Amino acid sequence: MTDRLGNVAEPTDIPMTAAQLAERLEGAIVAQVWKPGAKLESERQLAERYRIGRPAVRETLRRLQERGLIVVQPGRGSFVRELHATHGTASAELMTRRGQITARQLARARQMLESESAALAAENRTDEELERMRRLLASFDAASDVTVMAEFDLAFHEAIMVASGNVVLQIMFGSIRNLTHGIMLRSLTDRRVRDAGAPIHHTVFDAIEARDPDRARAAMLEHLHLAETHYGTDIDQPLADVLRRRADHLPEVADALLNASTSVENTD
């Protein structure tokens, strides 16, 4: 029988777990060996091919469906899902792995989303929320390790989202959270970008503290626009490739960058 998944899904003499089978099938879907709309083999065929019980096959299909990779149609079978950005976090990250999202696209989306959240935070923030931003900013400034800096950087931007008081904006930011963490790591490993962008955190904070929405919006736009002016040719390259290339040249943060570039594998 011809293997529709090629080498990715060759039968195995070693029984698989549901998690291992899900990983193998996901790899085939990401590589587009199975195109959107393609029908997967039946539960029985998958069980026989991979020497795994049918309950485990059903668990595998459930995992793939929860991750937005397939659609299970009762009585018809399982089909590879057409990905759309509106499908949320898992789809955004999967589209990144497929090379469909560039650094510029992420930067532009963040400009629109986070500039408005900064303006709303200036209007709506509480004293407690402002104090949390202050502490996160101080921790970011004190950090010397890039991976630690990225964690505080992300937490600072998330705190602004929370202070905006708009739950929908928070949900939207959550869908690109892991991608944002990856691009922050890329930026912070570039001295030019870090030196230019880090001080603007304080301008954003000062505007939020002063309850000046226009200044907060402008400062956040300035901060996020730096990626487009400092990234060079990276800005229009697939984001996953940008992070992987950066990892090749920076062994000290390679693990964090590679984890960011493949974060969908660990997102449930």
N, C-alpha and C positions, 0 to 999 in steps of 0.2 A: 504493500500500500504506500502511495506517495505521501511523504510527511509534509503537510501544509505549513508546518512551522520550521522546516529546514533543520539546521543543526541546533537551533535553540531548544527545540522540543523533541529531540530524539528519545525513543523509548529507553528505559533504564532497567538494568538487572537488579538494582538496589531499590527497595521500596521507599517511597517518599512520604514525608509528612504533608499535611495540608499547607503549612507555611511554605515549605520548599516548592511545592507545586504552584502555589500562588505567585511566588517570586519568579519562577520560570515562565509562567504564562504572561505575567506582567511584563517581563523583559521582551517577550515576543510582540506584545501589543505596543510597547513603547517604540520598539524598532520598526513598527508598522509592517511586520511580517504578516500579521492579520490586519487587514485594512478595516476602517470604520464600516460597520454594517455586515462584516463577515460573521458567519455562524461558527461557533465553536463545536467541537465534537460533543457527542452526548455524554451523559454521566457514565454510562456503561463503557463507552469507548475510552474515555479518559481513565477510568478505573483500571481497565485492562492494560492500557498502554503504559501506565506508570506504576502498576502493581500497588494500587492503593484502594482502600475500601470506598464504597460509594458514599457513606456518610462523610468521609474526609473530602471527597470530591465536592459534595454539596457545601461543605465548610469553605473550600477553596473558592467556589463560585460566589458564595455569600461575601467573602472578603473582597473579591474583585468588584462585585456590585457596589459594596459600601464605599469603595474608593473611586467610584464613578467610571470604572473602566469598561464594564459590560452592562447590558440590560438583559434580565432574565424574563422571558415571556412564557408563562405557563402553557404547556401543550405544544410549544413551538421550539424552545431551546434558548440558548444563550448567545447574544450577539455583541460584537465589539461596539462600544458606544462612540458616537461622533462627539468630539470634545468641543465645548464652547467655553469662553471665559466666564460666562454666567454660572458655570457649574461650581465655582468656589475654589477653596484652597487647593484641594488635591488636583483639580484640573489645571489650575494656574501653574503649579509646580511641575506637573507632567508635561504641559506645553513648553515649559522652560527646558526640560530635559530633551524634548524633541527639537529644540532650537527655534521655537516659534516666538520666543519673547526676547527682545534685545534690551541692553542696558538703557538705551534712550527711551524705549517704551515705558520701562519701569520708572525712570526719572520723571518723565512727563506725567505719568499717572500720579506719582507722589506729589508733584508740584500742585496739581489740582486738588487732591484730597487733603494734603497736610497744610497747605496754606489756609484753607477755609477752617480746618480744625484749630489752627493757631488763633485765628480771628475769633472763633467761638469760645475758645479757652480764655481769651482776654476778657470776654464778656461774662462768662459763666463760672470761672474757676472759684473754688473755695480757698480759704486760707490753708487748709490741710493739703489740698492738692498742690498749691503753690509751694508749700514747704517740701513736699515730696520731690517736685521738680528741682528745687534748690539742692537737696541732698544728692540726687542723681547726677546733677551737673557737677557738683563738687567731687563726687566719686569718679566721674569720667575724667575730670581735669587731673586728678591725683594718680590715675592709673598709668602704668608704663607698658604693660603687656597689651598687645593689640587685641587679642581675643577678649580680654576683660573690658577694654575700652568699648568694643563693639557691643557687649552685653549692656553696659550702662548707656551707650548711645541709643540702642533700641528701646531700652526702658524709659529713657527721657522722652522719646517721640511717642511712645505708648501712653505715658502720663499726660501728655498734651491732648491726645485723643480722648482719654477718659475725662479730662477737665472740660472738653468741649461740650459735654453733656448730651451729645448726639449718639445714640446707640447704633444707628444705621452706619454712621461714619466709622465707628469702632468695628463693626462687623466687616465693612469693606476693607479696612486696614488689616484686619485679621486674615483676610484671604491672600494678602501679599506679605504677611509678616516674615515668613522664612526667606522669601526672595529679598526683602528689605535687609534682613540680617546679613545675607550674603553680599549684597552690594555695599553695605557698611564696612564689612571686612575688607573688601577690595579697596574702598576709599581710604580706610585708615592705614593700609599698608603702603599707600602712596603719600610720601611726605608732602608733596606739593598740595594735594587735595586736603590732607589733614590740617596743614598749617593755615590754609585759606578758609576751610569750613568750620573748624572747631570754635574759633572766636565768635562766630555768628550765633552759636548756641546762646551766648549771653545776651546778644541783641534780642533774640526771640524771647528769652526769659524776661528781660527787662520790660519789654512791651506787654507781655502777659501780666506781669506784676503791676504795671501802670494802668492796666485795663484799657489799653489802646489797641483795638482790633485792627485798624488800618496798618499801624506800624508792625504789629505781629504778623499779619498776612504778608507784608512786603519783605520782612526779615526772613520768614520761612521760604518764600520764593527765591530770595537771593541765595540762601543756604543750599537749597536743592538744585538750583540752576548751575552750581559749580561743576556737577558731574558732566554736563554738556560742554563746558569750557575747558576741562582739564583731562578728560579721558582719552582724547585723541581718537584713533581708529577703533578703540575698544567700544566706543559708545554705540556703534551700529552693528556690533557682533552679537551672536547669540549669548545670552547671559551665562548659561552653563559653561560655554567655552571660555569666556572671560575669566570666570572663577577658577576653572581647571588650569588655565595657563598661568594664572597668578600663583597657584599652589606649586606649580613646577619650579618656580623661581624663588619661592619663599618657604623652605622646609620647616621653619619654625612655626608657621601658621597653616601648613598644608592641610593638616587634618580638619581644622575648622572650615577652611575654604571648600574642601572636597565634601564635607558633610553638608555645607550650605548648598552646593551645586546638585546634590542628590537627596535633598531633605525629604522629598516625597516618599522615599523608601521607608522613612521612619515616621510618617504622619498617618495616624489612624483617626 
